[in-house]
Amino acid sequence: MPVSENISAIMEKSSWIRKMFEEGARLKAELGEDAVFDFTLGNPVMEPPDEVRERLKQLVLDPPPGASRYMPNAGLKETRDKVAGHLAQSCGLPFTAEHILMTVGAGGALNVIIKALADPDDEVVIAAPFFAEYMFYASNHQATVKVVQTDERFGLIPEAFEEAIGPKTRIVLLNSPNNPTGAVYPEQALRQVGDIIESKSAQYGRPVYLVMDEPYRKLTYEGVTVPDVFGLVPRSIVATSHSKDLNLPGERIGYIAIGPENEQTAKLAEAMALANRILGFVNAPALFQRLAAGLQDLPCDMAVYTKNRDTLVHGLRDIGYRVESPGGGFYLFPKCPIADDVKFVAELRKHNVLVVPGAGFGRAGYFRIAFCCDNSVCERALPGFREAYESNC
Ligand SMILES: Cc1ncc(COP(=O)(O)O)c(C=O)c1O
């Protein structure tokens, strides 16, 4: 075999999302863009906000000396100062640049965190439905994954963490607002999980960390706020990026924030900076670190997502689908009218509606819609959603 058995096994089970995305590209080439309703990938169609273009222009036309050189592995001090200032302001804790590491997106951030915290065979506990890449991120560092289920409405079940966390558990990794469900975990549930983490850390004499994956933090709908975990759970670390809130997923810019109430924050930061280097990232892209420095307080424009959410939630419920309205993000996770989600997704595909089976996210019987597209795609896909539903009921 020309490649390792390990990567070969991963290639076999490699993400449903990519498979469906590739199927979409093939169908579009065959039938034309307008005939295909592609809800497979969380790749926003919106352009980055004007502020991004303005600031980039400035940085390119008038770069500071040595703008493209290597730098400390944690990132530029001026950017980390700005991120720390933003966090100190929003959650009232004494963040400084020492708590911040700039990373190659949230994906890079999560790999750095796992590399820095987990020994081989340590466990990462995650809650289903989950972002499928977590499985691969954990296996990159020989960590294993333990999955706990959420309730019918995708809320956390604290007792499930009580049962799942054992002597090998190093990380509890949660994602809110959630991909694929849109759930935003409330303060009370996070506090309960935090209390369990605290008591398990004491019981096993080894810290368990709550790692929050929050690239959708600024993408919330009316009346919803995402609780700041730092004040709720002392052993917390946040991984995030500007892939979704500034529509910059291809530029790979994100950061890690180590909660100031952790013990030994300097040691954690030092380990993560080294992990950033030896994973080959070295440092996050320099130009986009400079860009991100000036845009920490920019809110996210939710107009298109709100319209898409309304079109789809109302449209799907009218047809008969059971679907939760999301608190944040740009995903819906409706229940299939039949138990076999892979079969139902194939049925939707006959109507050129491309979605991803729930099995890929750890919950069969559902499917994921990524609605970061033009509203007309949502409107025009509804007849296909109806025909597939009616032919299965
Ligand atoms: C929940 C979640 N975490 C992490 C990522 C990775 O984000 P990034 O592109 O910033 O690496 C994504 C991307 O879709 C995501 O949905």
The ligand as a Gaussian input file, in Angstrom:
#p B3LYP/6-31G(d) Opt

LIG

0 1
 C      -17.795000      23.083000      15.217000
 C      -16.635000      23.430000      14.373000
 N      -15.423000      23.443000      14.924000
 C      -14.328000      23.739000      14.223000
 C      -14.410000      24.049000      12.879000
 C      -13.169000      24.364000      12.129000
 O      -13.145000      25.724000      11.891000
 P      -11.907000      26.421000      11.158000
 O      -12.279000      26.558000       9.726000
 O      -11.779000      27.735000      11.815000
 O      -10.738000      25.551000      11.355000
 C      -15.658000      24.041000      12.247000
 C      -15.776000      24.312000      10.813000
 O      -16.796000      24.159000      10.184000
 C      -16.802000      23.726000      13.019000
 O      -18.029000      23.698000      12.494000

